[in-house]
C-alpha cells in the first residue's frame, strides 16, 4: 500500500479517515491561506477551496514525493462572500447571527498529490438552511462550544451541538465536516492506497 499523508492538522478530518479505516500520517502544510484567499478575492468559493486544497497537497508532496499527499479545504459562501474561519468568539457570534434564518453553502475540496503534482481533485457543495434560533440559544451554544468553534468554517460543529442550528440540509454529511469521504475513498482505492 502507498503511504498517505494528511496535509492538515484538522482533528475532524483525521477522525473521519481513522473511522473509515484509512491509514495515514499527519504533516500539516505550511501555506499562507490568507494570501491565497486575498489573491482570489474575485473567485467563487469552489475555486478558492479547490486551490487551497491543491496547494496544501503540493506543499506536503514536495517534502514527501514518494507518498500520496491529501490536501483539503472548506469555505462558506454567503451573500456573495467567501468566508473561512472566524478570528475570535465575537466574530463567531456575528457570523451566526448573519446566517440565522437564512441559507448558505459550504464548499469542501480535496486534492491528492504525488511527486510534486496534483493527480486528483474533487469538490462538493452542500446547501444548509439555518433555523431562526433565539438569542438565548445562540448564547448557550457559544458558551457550550467555546473556542472550538474557531476551528470550524461557519462556526458550527455539525457533528455535535451545531446540528441544532439547522432546519434543512442538502448534500453530503462528510462534506459538511470538510472531507468528501466517499469520492476520496474511491480515489485512494484507484491509486493503491486502499485495498480494492
Helices and strands as residue ranges (DSSP letters): E 4-6, H 11-19, E 25-26, H 33-39, H 45-63, E 68-78, E 81-83, H 89-99, E 103-114, E 117-130, H 135-145, G 146-151, G 161-165, E 166-170, H 173-176, H 181-190
